[in-house]
Amino acid sequence: MEEQIQKILFNPTVGKIVTIFVGIAIIWFLIKAIQRSFFSKIKDNSNRYRARKFSAFIGYFLTVVLITVVYSDKLGGLTVALGVAGAGIAFALQEVIASFAGWLAILFGGFYKTGDRVQLGGIKGDVMDIGVLRTTIMEIGQWVDGDLYNGRIVLIANSFVFKEPVFNYSGDFPFLWDEIKIPIQYGSDYDLTTKIIQQVANDVIGDLSERSKEKWVAIQKEYRLEEAQTEPMVSLIANDNWVEYTLRYIVGYKKRRFTKTQLFSKILKAVEATNGKVKFASATFHLVGAPDFNVKIKEGVE
């Protein structure tokens, strides 16, 4: 019995298995200790998230290195078998491999990061997590109007970054241009209307025009872009029913609906305060009456 126990304890295979388990336990104990002691003190959520992801990647890497070192004397004879098996596995798991490659592209290519608002594969939302194979998104829109969360969490394969366009609403330039249209009746004071809309836009947008201009100048130094007007701009056209004013303005990518509400509320109050000088237009229909008919009735002959 003692001889059997000694054979088991001094068996090279058992020793390697024990070494691997002990080594993995030490590696992940140190990783978790570092995460609790140091990473928890990082105040910025984005930096803390990246630090945790990087430390987990280091843990997996060290685990693979440990297993490779322990079994290094056994790998020579397995080269051919692993090559054949690897080809079959690569074909069967091509989508998984593409997703892993997409993960590397996302991390080092600057496609997006956690917290960004993106559109991937027709799904729009905020990036919650970037995994090795999938990106987790809190969806916005769909049956909910405006850029508001609908509560649905979507997992998208990272391979999508190679197949479809990636729309990033909050990358190097975290602002959007938006427009609202205001129909005004013919005969209104057009100059006063322009002044009202321009003043309201300036009040609501505030210093956002200057801040967005600074961002635009910064990305112009990195990319080839033309000058862009970030100040609110009012234009108009005349159509069959009314004079249509268009207000174009810059807005933060998360405040489109809130900004529209503010603009319309202030414009409505300002127009009502003009005492009829400016009037909103609406679709009207004029019913044309039928013409008068004169009917002559001849008396019959008896």
C-alpha atoms as one frame of an Amber mdcrd trajectory, in Angstrom:
protein
   0.000   0.000   0.000   2.792   2.397   0.955   4.647   1.508  -2.243   1.563
   2.341  -4.314   1.159   5.678  -2.543   4.831   6.472  -3.151   4.481   5.582
  -6.831   1.513   7.917  -7.147   3.211  10.760  -5.286   6.446  10.488  -7.260
   4.728   9.888 -10.603   5.917  12.590 -13.062   2.438  13.042 -14.514   0.869
  13.565 -11.108   3.646  15.985 -10.208   3.011  18.044 -13.316  -0.754  18.154
 -12.690  -0.188  19.254  -9.104   2.323  21.865 -10.267  -0.183  23.246 -12.775
  -3.019  23.464 -10.223  -0.791  25.085  -7.608   0.683  27.489 -10.168  -2.745
  28.518 -11.505  -4.012  29.046  -7.957  -1.037  31.299  -7.158  -1.385  33.279
 -10.416  -5.084  34.039  -9.939  -4.679  34.707  -6.221  -2.122  37.380  -7.065
  -4.313  38.785  -9.863  -7.359  39.048  -7.584  -5.265  40.548  -4.791  -3.926
  43.224  -7.138  -7.447  43.982  -8.408  -8.796  44.408  -4.877  -5.829  46.353
  -3.499  -4.925  48.680  -6.358  -7.582  48.721  -9.084 -10.419  49.467  -6.654
  -8.706  52.785  -5.896  -8.957  53.938  -9.521 -11.770  56.504  -9.547 -12.418
  56.657 -13.294 -14.788  53.835 -14.302 -13.328  53.486 -17.784  -9.723  53.236
 -16.556 -10.712  50.793 -13.795 -12.543  48.615 -16.324  -9.558  48.555 -18.710
  -7.181  47.747 -15.845  -9.321  44.779 -14.759  -9.572  43.489 -18.330  -5.822
  43.797 -18.834  -5.044  42.017 -15.554  -7.412  39.176 -16.511  -5.665  38.885
 -19.881  -2.293  38.693 -18.074  -3.705  35.937 -15.868  -4.790  33.858 -18.868
  -1.454  34.455 -20.576   0.543  33.330 -17.527  -1.677  30.247 -17.207  -0.942
  29.242 -20.804   2.789  29.892 -20.269   2.774  27.735 -17.129   1.095  24.812
 -18.888   3.470  25.149 -21.845   6.555  25.136 -19.613   5.377  22.165 -17.549
   4.607  20.035 -20.613   7.398  21.364 -22.836   9.097  17.952 -23.007   5.910
  16.389 -24.419   5.209  18.907 -27.142   7.768  17.735 -29.711   5.951  14.569
 -30.695   2.583  16.318 -30.848   3.534  18.923 -33.438   2.168  17.092 -36.486
  -1.000  15.963 -34.710  -1.635  19.444 -33.402  -1.106  20.892 -36.876  -3.720
  18.613 -38.443  -6.134  19.093 -35.573  -5.544  22.845 -35.631  -6.545  23.070
 -39.307  -9.807  21.279 -38.617 -10.521  23.319 -35.529  -9.770  26.560 -37.381
 -12.294  25.661 -40.087 -14.967  24.635 -37.575 -14.416  27.661 -35.351 -13.845
  30.287 -38.026 -16.578  32.540 -36.585 -15.033  32.267 -33.120 -11.601  33.078
 -34.523 -13.045  36.043 -36.434 -14.666  37.287 -33.231 -11.373  36.975 -31.378
  -9.638  38.884 -34.175 -12.419  41.477 -33.931 -11.731  41.784 -30.201  -8.066
  42.535 -30.910  -9.098  45.053 -33.580 -11.469  46.768 -31.144  -8.838  46.989
 -28.405  -5.976  48.213 -30.573  -7.808  49.743 -33.542  -9.867  52.277 -31.619
 -13.243  51.213 -33.053 -15.006  51.947 -29.756 -14.601  51.540 -25.996 -16.896
  50.884 -23.065 -19.313  53.739 -22.518 -19.411  54.745 -26.183 -22.709  54.996
 -28.032 -22.461  52.902 -31.190 -24.485  51.195 -33.868 -23.405  47.652 -34.726
 -25.253  45.333 -37.056 -28.341  47.542 -36.997 -28.350  47.668 -33.179 -27.836
  51.059 -31.526 -26.922  51.505 -27.876 -24.243  52.084 -25.245 -21.331  49.649
 -24.922 -21.496  47.908 -21.531 -18.703  45.380 -21.947 -16.202  44.234 -24.574
 -15.595  40.513 -24.222 -13.193  38.271 -26.103 -15.967  37.062 -28.414 -18.895
  39.453 -27.941 -19.710  43.068 -27.241 -22.539  43.725 -24.786 -24.804  46.687
 -25.583 -27.654  48.352 -23.701 -30.025  49.023 -26.583 -31.779  52.314 -27.280
 -34.645  53.123 -29.627 -36.707  50.450 -31.386 -40.190  50.675 -29.814 -39.040
  53.598 -27.629 -39.001  57.029 -29.290 -35.837  59.071 -29.068 -32.388  58.031
 -27.917 -33.625  56.369 -24.719 -32.874  52.939 -23.272 -35.491  50.283 -23.938
 -34.063  47.882 -21.337 -32.952  45.189 -23.774 -29.351  43.941 -23.503 -27.868
  42.762 -26.800 -24.796  40.571 -27.347 -23.095  41.156 -30.710 -20.249  39.062
 -32.094 -17.024  41.051 -32.409 -16.638  39.759 -35.969 -19.224  42.388 -37.009
 -16.470  45.029 -37.090 -15.108  43.319 -40.233 -18.482  42.822 -41.931 -20.494
  46.007 -41.422 -19.883  49.707 -40.754 -19.308  50.701 -37.142 -21.120  53.928
 -36.218 -19.594  55.627 -33.191 -21.608  58.549 -31.801 -19.105  59.415 -29.092
 -15.642  58.873 -30.491 -13.179  61.683 -31.178 -16.093  64.089 -31.736 -18.837
  63.410 -29.138 -21.335  65.816 -30.722 -24.012  65.570 -33.405 -25.654  68.042
 -35.744 -29.418  68.008 -35.475 -32.257  69.974 -37.091 -35.810  71.042 -36.333
 -38.318  72.496 -38.802 -40.803  75.259 -37.944 -43.717  76.008 -40.356 -44.754
  79.698 -40.389 -47.802  81.217 -42.090 -47.394  83.434 -45.145 -47.754  87.077
 -44.199 -45.890  86.739 -40.897 -42.933  88.955 -39.977 -40.144  86.861 -41.480
 -37.255  88.896 -40.064 -38.745  88.689 -36.576 -39.208  84.942 -36.974 -35.560
  84.484 -37.903 -34.501  86.617 -34.953 -36.660  84.631 -32.519 -35.394  81.239
 -33.673 -31.766  82.395 -33.686 -32.038  83.885 -30.190 -33.676  80.790 -28.746
 -31.010  78.568 -30.299 -28.203  80.712 -28.872 -29.775  80.594 -25.406 -30.329
  76.828 -25.405 -27.074  75.749 -27.050 -24.981  78.180 -25.002 -21.237  77.514
 -24.908 -21.658  74.098 -26.533 -20.794  75.686 -29.870 -17.390  76.782 -28.581
 -16.631  73.465 -26.902 -17.582  71.491 -29.997 -15.495  73.865 -32.133 -12.438
  73.073 -30.031 -13.027  69.351 -30.531 -13.480  69.846 -34.269 -10.217  71.787
 -34.549  -8.463  69.009 -32.624  -9.585  66.246 -34.986  -8.797  68.449 -37.989
  -5.155  68.184 -36.948  -5.368  64.394 -37.160  -7.739  63.901 -40.105  -8.386
  65.710 -43.363 -11.591  67.625 -42.702 -13.025  70.927 -43.836 -14.223  73.735
 -41.596 -17.620  73.127 -40.012 -20.059  75.620 -38.544 -20.880  74.714 -34.965
 -22.947  77.841 -34.251 -26.743  77.553 -34.686 -27.840  78.343 -38.240 -31.329
  79.331 -39.462 -32.443  78.853 -43.068 -35.833  78.944 -44.794 -37.640  77.795
 -47.892 -41.074  78.641 -49.265 -43.324  75.770 -50.246 -46.963  75.481 -51.315
 -48.427  75.699 -47.817 -46.094  77.767 -45.615 -42.642  79.211 -45.067 -40.513
  76.465 -43.556 -37.678  77.520 -41.240 -34.914  75.018 -40.474 -32.738  75.367
 -37.381 -29.470  73.445 -37.528 -27.506  73.175 -34.291 -24.873  71.136 -32.482
 -25.854  68.906 -29.578 -24.323  66.327 -27.240 -24.942  62.797 -28.495 -26.997
  61.901 -25.400 -29.143  65.055 -25.300 -30.891  65.208 -28.671 -34.421  64.709
 -27.327 -33.918  66.977 -24.298 -32.504  69.759 -26.492 -35.385  69.507 -28.978
 -37.878  69.836 -26.142 -36.162  72.955 -24.862 -35.995  74.537 -28.313 -39.635
  73.897 -29.215 -40.877  75.060 -25.800 -39.034  78.365 -25.991 -39.944  78.960
 -29.651 -43.639  78.324 -28.952 -43.664  80.843 -26.098 -41.696  83.429 -28.089
 -44.041  83.166 -31.097 -47.139  83.488 -28.919 -45.635  86.630 -27.359 -45.547
  88.388 -30.762 -49.338  88.966 -30.608 -49.972  87.666 -34.099 -46.942  89.113
 -35.902 -45.693  85.578 -36.282 -48.104  82.661 -36.707 -47.525  78.969 -36.988
 -48.863  77.309 -40.116 -50.910  74.161 -40.402 -52.433  72.243 -43.238 -55.746
  73.833 -44.275 -58.326  72.640 -46.754 -60.773  74.924 -48.605 -64.027  73.334
 -49.676 -65.319  74.741 -52.948 -69.108  75.118 -53.043 -71.180  73.795 -55.914
 -72.350  76.428 -58.475 -75.955  77.570 -58.546 -78.259  75.821 -60.993 -81.271
  77.509 -62.607 -83.880  75.019 -63.624 -86.777  76.012 -65.907 -89.812  73.767
 -65.989 -92.155  74.102 -68.958 -95.810  73.513 -68.421 -97.148  70.560 -70.270
 -99.761  70.943 -73.047-103.134  69.285 -72.325
